[in-house]
Amino acid sequence: MPEEKKVARRPIQTSKDMGKFMADYYYELDNASKSGEKKIAWCTSVGPAEILRAMGYLVYFPETHAAMLGTTRMATDMIPDAVAVGYSPEVCSYMTADIGAFINNATPLSKAYEGIQSVPKPDILVYNTNQCRDVKDWFDYYADHFGVPNIGVNGHVGVNKITDAHIQDISTQMQALIEPLEKVAGIKFDIDKLKEVVGLSRECSDLWKEVLETAAAVPAPLTFFDGCTLMGPAVVGRGTQAANEIYKQLLAEMKERVIKKEGAVEDEKFRLYWDGMPVWGRLSNHFKLFAGLQANVLASTYCSSWIFTALDSSNPFESMARAYTELFIVRSDEYKEDYIKDKLDFYKIDGIIYHDAKTCPNNTNCRYGLSNRLAKETGIPCLTINGDLNDLRMLSDEQTNTNVEAFIEQLAENK
């Protein structure tokens, strides 16, 4: 193996303000949890957060907490405790890491934010199974523990063409959430407030999309690994003006980089696409690995999961139903292949990295021939990395490094 090259990471100035945004978000939740002055709803990351915000709930996203367990590398130590109470090591390691941490009364929030000792207590939990069924089982654990309702939407899977029947079904399920949410919140639902929040979510989505699309520039001003941290406000803050303001700032910074031709990777030579979940505990390592080979992993299906262009404030329920059914993870392989092919062209991609995440089959797309079909149709080479989103026992760093180095050599020969 060649000697490891030292790689400098170009700092993103907006990250400082984004850090304050995330701190304010978690402190508000912590204060509400301690005082009981505001109701707290737990929500899945692509669940109907707009409805919750419109009804005055503060919204907490356990998946973001689970990702923090991954990035801090606490997850691998927590997972066995969830297994000990009956959760299979084969199921979502977000879920097992989060439940294991709760059992241990441990949270990365306490290290990141002084004074926060635990995750906020929920008054109600709201899921959407458009990602996978595990989110409902995950929330069931906490609903039982805290003695609060767990309600949600059961989404469709393997969707090719979205039909009126799909939209009507999901819209009806979303509207059915209103009554139990009113009961817990103690207030009546206001359609005008929902329209306002949906409008803010759409603006957040559009801004995030523009940020990601700056990576089409050569050299690209950001990486996929940057995107995994920069997407925080799009996940936890959509539907708020504060999230939109931070993305306006980030977009301006990225546009300035494009004008100055400041690439996120020095002497960018290879442009790569990432499909699947990140390996949260290896974001920095993987950036250095690829950047050291003059390769920028600059676009992904994952970071685009919080782009909801169907949202329409004039028709909130049906547009939310469409937006949360258009998600890449929900769609058929036929749709996914066309989607990825468009991205390969748009971002001028030389090669594709597929992450086969052991405990996340729903966000792993290389198990049923899709990767080979795309390679044959496009002529763009691909590499599969075996690992996991949170459980680092599933990953071999040595094998990953060797395979990536060989893959970049292959791309160099093709060029």
For each residue, the residues with C-beta under 8 A, 3 or more apart:
1: 401 402 405
2: 5 405
3:
4: 288 292
5: 2 292
6:
7: 266 287 288 291 292
8: 266
9: 287 288 291
10: 262 263 264
11: 15
12: 15 222 226 230 250 253
13: 16 253
14: 17 18 230 246 249 250 253
15: 11 12 18 19 229 230
16: 13 19 20
17: 14 20 21 246 249
18: 14 15 21 22 230 232 233 246 250
19: 15 16 22 23
20: 16 17 23 24
21: 17 18 24 25 232 233 237 242 243 246
22: 18 19 25 26 232 233 236
23: 19 20 26 27 112 113
24: 20 21 27 28 242
25: 21 22 28 29 236 237
26: 22 23 29 30 109 112 113 116
27: 23 24 30 31 113 115 116
28: 24 25 31 32 58
29: 25 26 32 33 40 58 60 120
30: 26 27 33 34 109 113 115 116 120
31: 27 28 34 35 37
32: 28 29 35 36 37 38 39 40 58 120
33: 29 30 36 40 118 120 121
34: 30 31
35: 31 32 38
36: 32 33
37: 31 32
38: 32 35 56 57 58
39: 32 56 57 58 123 124 184 185 186
40: 29 32 33 57 58 59 60 120 121 122 123
41: 52 57 58 59 60 122 123 124 125 126 181
42: 59 60 61 62 122 124 125 126 139 142
43: 47 48 49 52 59 60 61 125 126 127
44: 47 61 62 63 126 127 128 131 135 139 152
45: 61 63 64 131 235 305 306
46: 128 130 131 305 306 324 327
47: 43 44 126 127 128 135 152 153 324
48: 43 51 52 126 128 153 174 177 320 324
49: 43 52 53 59 61 201 238 239
50: 53 54 194 197 198 201 238 239 316 320
51: 48 54 55 126 174 177 178 181 194 320
52: 41 43 48 49 55 57 59 126 181
53: 49 50 56 57 59 197 239 240
54: 50 51 189 190 193 194 196 197 239
55: 51 52 181 182 185 187 189 190 193
56: 38 39 53 185 187
57: 38 39 40 41 52 53 123 124 181 185
58: 28 29 32 38 39 40 41 120
59: 40 41 42 43 49 52 53 236
60: 29 40 41 42 43 65 119 120 122
61: 42 43 44 45 49 64 65 235 236
62: 42 44 65 66 94 98 119 138 139 142
63: 44 45 66 67 94 135 235
64: 45 61 67 68 232 235 236
65: 60 61 62 68 69 98 101 107 108 109 119
66: 62 63 69 70 75 93 94 95 97 98 390
67: 63 64 70 71 94 280 389 390
68: 64 65 71 72 108 109 112
69: 65 66 72 74 75 78 97 98 101 108 390
70: 66 67 73 75 93 94 97 279 280 281 389 390
71: 67 68 108 280 281 283
72: 68 69 75 108 111
73: 70 76 281 392
74: 69 77 78 97 101 106 108
75: 66 69 70 72 78 79 93 97 100 101 280 281 390 391 392
76: 73 79 97 281 390 391 392 393
77: 74 80 100
78: 69 74 75 81 82 96 97 98 100 101 103 104 106
79: 75 76 82 83 89 93 96 97 100 390 391
80: 77 83 84 100
81: 78 84 85 99 100 103 104
82: 78 79 85 87 95 96 97 99 100 103
83: 79 80 86 87 88 89 96 100
84: 80 81
85: 81 82 99 103
86: 83
87: 82 83 91 95 96 99
88: 83 91
89: 79 83 96 359 391
90: 358 359
91: 87 88 95 96 134 137 359
92: 95 96 132 134 138 359 360
93: 66 70 75 79 96 97 358 359 360 388 389 390 391
94: 62 63 66 67 70 97 98 134 138 360 389 390
95: 66 82 87 91 92 98 99 134 135 137 138
96: 78 79 82 83 87 89 91 92 93 99 100 359 391
97: 66 69 70 74 75 76 78 79 82 93 94 100 101 390 391
98: 62 65 66 69 78 94 95 101 102 138
99: 81 82 85 87 95 96 102 103 138 141
100: 75 77 78 79 80 81 82 83 96 97 103 104
101: 65 69 74 75 78 97 98 104 106 107
102: 98 99 105 119 142 145
103: 78 81 82 85 99 100
104: 78 81 100 101
105: 102 118
106: 74 78 101 110
107: 65 101 110 116 117 118 119
108: 65 68 69 71 72 74 111 112
109: 26 30 65 68 112 113 116 118 119
110: 106 107 113 116 117 118
111: 72 108
112: 23 26 68 108 109 116
113: 23 26 27 30 109 110 116
114:
115: 27 30
116: 26 27 30 107 109 110 112 113
117: 107 110
118: 33 105 107 109 110
119: 60 62 65 102 107 109
120: 29 30 32 33 40 58 60
121: 33 40 146
122: 40 41 42 60 125 142 146 148
123: 39 40 41 57 148 184
124: 39 41 42 57 148 149 150 151 180 181 184
125: 41 42 43 122 139 142 143 148 149 150 151 152
126: 41 42 43 44 47 48 51 52 150 151 152 177 181
127: 43 44 47 135 136 138 139 150 151 152 153
128: 44 46 47 48 131 135 152 153 155 324
129: 132 133 135 136 152 153 154 155
130: 46 153 155 156 157 324 325 327 329 330
131: 44 45 46 128 134 135 327 329 362 363
132: 92 129 135 360 362
133: 129 136 137
134: 91 92 94 95 131 137 138
135: 44 47 63 95 127 128 129 131 132 138 139
136: 127 129 133 139 140 150 152
137: 91 95 133 134 140 141
138: 62 92 94 95 98 99 127 134 135 141 142
139: 42 44 62 125 127 135 136 142 143 150 152
140: 136 137 143 144 150
141: 99 137 138 144 145
142: 42 62 102 122 125 138 139 145 146 148 150
143: 125 139 140 146 147 148 149 150
144: 140 141 147
145: 102 141 142
146: 121 122 142 143
147: 143 144
148: 122 123 124 125 142 143 184
149: 124 125 143 180 184
150: 124 125 126 127 136 139 140 142 143
151: 124 125 126 127 177 180 181
152: 44 47 125 126 127 128 129 136 139 177
153: 47 48 127 128 129 130 170 173 174 177 324
154: 129 173
155: 128 129 130 170 324 325 330
156: 130 159 166 169 170 325 330
157: 130 330
158: 330 331 332
159: 156 162 166 325 330 331 332 335
160: 331 332 334 335
161:
162: 159 166 167 322 325 326
163: 166 167
164: 167 168
165: 168 169
166: 156 159 162 163 169 170 321 325
167: 162 163 164 170 171 318 321 322 325
168: 164 165 171 172 321
169: 156 165 166 172 173 321
170: 153 155 156 166 167 173 174 320 321 324 325
171: 167 168 174 175 317 318 320 321
172: 168 169 175 176
173: 153 154 169 170 176 177
174: 48 51 153 170 171 177 317 320 321
175: 171 172 178 317
176: 172 173 179
177: 48 51 126 151 152 153 173 174 180 181
178: 51 175 181 182 189
179: 176 182 183
180: 124 149 151 177 183 184
181: 41 51 52 55 57 124 126 151 177 178 184 185 189
182: 55 178 179 185 186 187 188 189
183: 179 180 186
184: 39 123 124 148 149 180 181
185: 39 55 56 57 181 182
186: 39 182 183
187: 55 56 182
188: 182
189: 54 55 178 181 182 194
190: 54 55 193 194
191: 194 195 316
192: 195 196
193: 54 55 190 196 197
194: 50 51 54 189 190 191 197 198 316
195: 191 192 198 199 313 314 316
196: 54 192 193 199 200 313
197: 50 53 54 193 194 200 201 239
198: 50 194 195 201 202 239 311 312 313 316 319 320
199: 195 196 202 203 311 313
200: 196 197 203 204 238 239 240 241 243 244
201: 49 50 197 198 204 205 238 239 308 311
202: 198 199 205 206 308 309 311 312 313
203: 199 200 206 207 244
204: 200 201 207 208 233 234 237 238 239 240 243 244 247
205: 201 202 208 209 234 238 306 307 308 309 311
206: 202 203 209 210 309
207: 203 204 210 211 244 247 248 251
208: 204 205 211 212 231 234 247 306 307
209: 205 206 212 213 304 307 309
210: 206 207 213 214 251
211: 207 208 214 222 230 247 250 251 254
212: 208 209 215 227 299 303 304 307
213: 209 210 216 346
214: 210 211 217 220 221 222 251 254 255 257 258
215: 212 220 221 222 223 298 299 347
216: 213 220 346 347 348
217: 214 220 221 258 261
218: 268 271 348
219: 261 262 263 264 265 268 296
220: 214 215 216 217 223 263 264 265 268 271 296 298 347
221: 214 215 217 254 257 258 262 263 264
222: 12 211 214 215 226 227 230 254 257 264 298
223: 215 220 226 227 264 265 287 291 296 297 298
224: 227 228 274 278 297 298 299 300 302 303
225: 228 229 278 283 284 286 287 297
226: 12 222 223 229 230 264
227: 212 222 223 224 230 231 300 303
228: 224 225 231 278 280 283 302 303
229: 15 225 226 232 283
230: 12 14 15 18 211 222 226 227 250
231: 208 227 228 234 235 303 306
232: 18 21 22 64 229 235 236 237
233: 18 21 22 204 236 237 238 242 243 246 247
234: 204 205 208 231 237 238 243 247 306
235: 45 61 63 64 231 232 238 306
236: 22 25 59 61 64 232 233
237: 21 25 204 232 233 234 240 242 243 246
238: 49 50 200 201 204 205 233 234 235 243 306
239: 49 50 53 54 197 198 200 201 204 243
240: 53 200 204 237 243 244
241: 200 244 245
242: 21 24 233 237 245 246
243: 21 200 204 233 234 237 238 239 240 246 247
244: 200 203 204 207 240 241 247 248
245: 241 242 248 249
246: 14 17 18 21 233 237 242 243 249 250
247: 204 207 208 211 233 234 243 244 250 251
248: 207 244 245 251 252
249: 14 17 245 246 252 253
250: 12 14 18 211 230 246 247 253 254
251: 207 210 211 214 247 248 254 255
252: 248 249 255 256
253: 12 13 14 249 250 256 257
254: 211 214 221 222 250 251 257 258
255: 214 251 252 258 259
256: 252 253 259 260
257: 214 221 222 253 254 260 261 262 263 264
258: 214 217 221 254 255 261 262
259: 255 256
260: 256 257
261: 217 219 257 258
262: 10 219 221 257 258
263: 10 219 220 221 257 266 267 268 296
264: 10 219 220 221 222 223 226 257 268 296 298
265: 219 220 223 268 290 291 294 295 296
266: 7 8 263 291 294
267: 263 294
268: 218 219 220 263 264 265 271 294 295 296
269: 294 295 412 415
270: 293 294 295 296 350 351 408 411 412 415
271: 218 220 268 295 296 298 347 348 349 350
272: 290 295 296 297 298 349 350 351 352 353
273: 297 298 299 300 340 343 344 347 349 351 352 353
274: 224 278 297 299 300 301 302 352 353 355
275: 300 301 302 340 352 353 354 355 365 366
276: 301 302 354 355 356 357 360 363 364 365 366
277: 302 355 357 360 363 364 389
278: 224 225 228 274 283 286 302 355 389
279: 70 282 283 286 355 357 385 387 388 389 392 395
280: 67 70 71 75 228 283 389 390
281: 70 71 73 75 76 390 392
282: 279 285 286 387 392 395 397
283: 71 225 228 229 278 279 280 286 287
284: 225 287 288
285: 282 288 289 397
286: 225 278 279 282 283 289 290 297
287: 7 9 223 225 283 284 290 291 297
288: 4 7 9 284 285 291 292
289: 285 286 292 293 400 401 404
290: 265 272 286 287 293 295 296 297 404 408
291: 7 9 223 265 266 287 288 294 295 296
292: 4 5 7 288 289
293: 270 289 290 404 405 408
294: 265 266 267 268 269 270 291 408
295: 265 268 269 270 271 272 290 291 408 411
296: 219 220 223 263 264 265 268 270 271 272 290 291
297: 223 224 225 272 273 274 286 287 290 300 353
298: 215 220 222 223 224 264 271 272 273 347
299: 212 215 224 273 274 303 304 343 346 347 349
300: 224 227 273 274 275 297 303 304
301: 274 275 276 304 305 328 339 340 343 365
302: 224 228 274 275 276 277 278 305 363
303: 212 224 227 228 231 299 300 306
304: 209 212 299 300 301 307 328
305: 45 46 301 302 327 328 329
306: 45 46 205 208 231 234 235 238 303
307: 205 208 209 212 304
308: 201 202 205 311 323 324 326
309: 202 205 206 209 323 326
310: 319 322 323 326
311: 198 199 201 202 205 308 319 320 323
312: 198 202 315 316 318 319
313: 195 196 198 199 202 316 319
314: 195
315: 312 318 319
316: 50 191 194 195 198 312 313 319 320
317: 171 174 175 320 321
318: 167 171 312 315 321 322
319: 198 310 311 312 313 315 316 322 323
320: 48 50 51 170 171 174 198 311 316 317 323 324
321: 166 167 168 169 170 171 174 317 318 324 325
322: 162 167 310 318 319 325 326
323: 308 309 310 311 319 320 326
324: 46 47 48 128 130 153 155 170 308 320 321 327
325: 130 155 156 159 162 166 167 170 321 322 330
326: 162 308 309 310 322 323 330 331
327: 46 130 131 305 324 330 331
328: 301 304 305 331 336 339
329: 130 131 305 362 363
330: 130 155 156 157 158 159 325 326 327
331: 158 159 160 326 327 328 335 336 339
332: 158 159 160 335 336
333: 336 337 365 368 370
334: 160 337 338
335: 159 160 331 332 338 339
336: 328 331 332 333 339 340 365 370
337: 333 334 340 341 370 373 374 377
338: 334 335 341 342
339: 301 328 331 335 336 342 343
340: 273 275 301 336 337 343 344 352 374
341: 337 338 344 345 374 377 378
342: 338 339 345 346
343: 273 299 301 339 340 346 347 349
344: 273 340 341 347 349 352 378 380
345: 341 342 348 349
346: 213 216 299 342 343
347: 215 216 220 271 273 298 299 343 344
348: 216 218 271 345
349: 271 272 273 299 343 344 345 352 380
350: 270 271 272 380 381 411 414 415
351: 270 272 273 380 381 382 383 407 411
352: 272 273 274 275 340 344 349 371 374 375 380 381 382 383
353: 272 273 274 275 297 382 383 384 385 404
354: 275 276 364 365 366 371 382 383 384 385
355: 274 275 276 277 278 279 364 384 385 387
356: 276 364 366 367 384 385 386 387
357: 276 277 279 360 361 363 364 387 388 389 394
358: 90 93 386 387 388 391 394
359: 89 90 91 92 93 96 388 389 390 391 394
360: 92 93 94 132 276 277 357 363 364 388 389
361: 357 364 367
362: 131 132 329
363: 131 276 277 302 329 357 360
364: 276 277 354 355 356 357 360 361 367
365: 275 276 301 333 336 354 370 371
366: 275 276 354 356 370 371 382 384
367: 356 361 364
368: 333
369: 372 373
370: 333 336 337 365 366 373 374
371: 352 354 365 366 374 375 382 384
372: 369 375 376
373: 337 369 370 376 377
374: 337 340 341 352 370 371 377 378 380 382
375: 352 371 372 378 379 380 381 382
376: 372 373 379
377: 337 341 373 374
378: 341 344 374 375
379: 375 376
380: 344 349 350 351 352 374 375
381: 350 351 352 375 407 410 411 414
382: 351 352 353 354 366 371 374 375
383: 351 352 353 354 403 404 407
384: 353 354 355 356 366 371
385: 279 353 354 355 356 400 403 404
386: 356 358 394 395 396 399
387: 279 282 355 356 357 358 392 394 395 400
388: 93 279 357 358 359 360 391 392 393 394 395
389: 67 70 93 94 277 278 279 280 357 359 360
390: 66 67 69 70 75 76 79 93 94 97 280 281 359
391: 75 76 79 89 93 96 97 358 359 388 394
392: 73 75 76 279 281 282 387 388 395
393: 76 388
394: 357 358 359 386 387 388 391
395: 279 282 386 387 388 392 400
396: 386 399 400
397: 282 285 400 401
398: 401 402
399: 386 396 402 403
400: 289 385 387 395 396 397 403 404
401: 1 289 397 398 404 405
402: 1 398 399 405 406
403: 383 385 399 400 406 407
404: 289 290 293 353 383 385 400 401 407 408
405: 1 2 293 401 402 408 409
406: 402 403 409 410
407: 351 381 383 403 404 410 411
408: 270 290 293 294 295 404 405 411 412
409: 405 406 412 413
410: 381 406 407 413 414
411: 270 295 350 351 381 407 408 414 415
412: 269 270 408 409 415
413: 409 410
414: 350 381 410 411
415: 269 270 350 411 412
